[in-house]
Amino acid sequence: MSPDKKWFWDGAQWRPIPHHEAAFPSWKSLGEGFVPPVAAPAPAPPVVTASARHAAAPTPLYRLAGPAPDVQVPLWRRGPAPTGFKKYANIAAGAVTIVVLALLVNYFVPPILATRQATPTPTAAPSPTPGPVTRSESAKATFVLSTLDGPVLDLKDQFAQIRACGLGMTSACQDIFNAVENTATTVSPAVANLSVPPCIAAPEAAVRADLDKITAGAQLGLKGFKDNRKSEFSAGFSQTYAGLLAIQTDYARVKSASATCSSDVTGP
């Protein structure tokens, strides 16, 4: 029955409860307006058969039925049954929130911790001062040769390759000019800081001049590629070629002169 006592569940649907008059009047109304009838012979009661009684019964306005088997009576005015979608949506939203928080922590926390950590000041390892093992002209000349051997050998190989630049301004020729310039500009500062003994001073000075000439020629040739000017390229090629040819001869003179250097120890 509904909370307002006006509806009831018949097993299939909610139906209104019909209103009935009381079977007996109240006690106060008993006897009011009662006029006793004149005594008269009571008529004989009619004989009512079962079929007549059934026909005389009024047709009910609705069918009463008990609850259907295994059917639960629905609650009065209850909302639609939950589908479970909201439950799974809440679970998914919670999982997404946890993943986003984890990503934010992983992204922001390590840099913050790294900035708070004291960064130790790197201590530069002392580099040994280049120089000969012993204080003699022979030792100094040997040290000069050990410094020049590798770069001069590279320039010798590049001298064999740069001959192809006589064919014109090709990309292969531009690569050779870059290689020559890198070699010459790398070895020039190292040679400038060498302690050269007098026994090889003259040919070693010629080697330095050759390196300067090679560097200037290679830079001029590369400028010709940059400006697309054949005149600059040709002048740079000629200067570089001549310097590469001369340094082989002058370095051979350095090696020959080193044999005449004294091995006597000098200085304190």
RAPE-V521683 format. One record per helix or strand of 2 or more residues. SS is the DSSP state (a for helix, b for strand). FROM is the first residue (numbers start at 1). TO is the last residue. Records with the same first field share a line. If there is no record, write none. Layout:
BEGIN
SS=FROM-TO ; FROM-TO
END
This chain:
BEGIN
b=7-9 ; 14-16
a=27-29 ; 50-56 ; 85-116 ; 137-167 ; 171-192 ; 198-227 ; 230-258
END
